[in-house]
Amino acid sequence: MAAQRSSAPSAAPDLPALGGRRSSYRERVADALRAALIAGELRPGEVYSAPTLAARFGVSATPVREAMLDLAKEGLVDTVPNKGFRVTEVSEKQLDEYTHIRSLVEI
């Protein structure tokens, strides 16, 4: 009996890689989450769980939790015990600043 191979892709999820260096899933997920916050894909005031976001990015919940904790340190999300993370309100001025900074560092 021949072993069957899974048809599931084994490649890494389509997360951004910065600066030509290999980054960890945590860093790549954090970058993707920042981009989603700036683009308005993650709504202010909404609570998002790590498992839900992990499914969205095709990674396990651990790098998502770690990335969200990094974003909490930056003030972009607040932790909600036993629920997940709440997206904080960001002013239009802050969004403009984030967009400007991204345009400076991205090619």
Steps between C-alpha positions, in 0.01 A plus 500: 500500500652834394501793736275784396619856506283776630389751241522780756766756414805493721626844400501785749196727498508809284625738767736789426876455527688819576849609404593178323568326830312201628264606771316289751131420469447730797656796318325423172163460671556825693577681173192353333284594801635857496416523131148365565452753780612788280287382209196478728458125455506460878238731650561720805317373807465147362646206691698247296617163627843359420356175354276694261785719380729197479258333259496818291880499466546125483722476807453365851353718773832539685671744257173693477481535880863608511447752219188638668696545823757700301217712356363548852839643604470741207151602614322365191298236687396430858492154652161370609551216749357164384367658179780635283605846395299819447609738228553848643361812341754669275458862393518611137823682582658181636389306191655764276825478697504119476434516126776756453750291696409188303547686173849601613612149593327298228637483150 
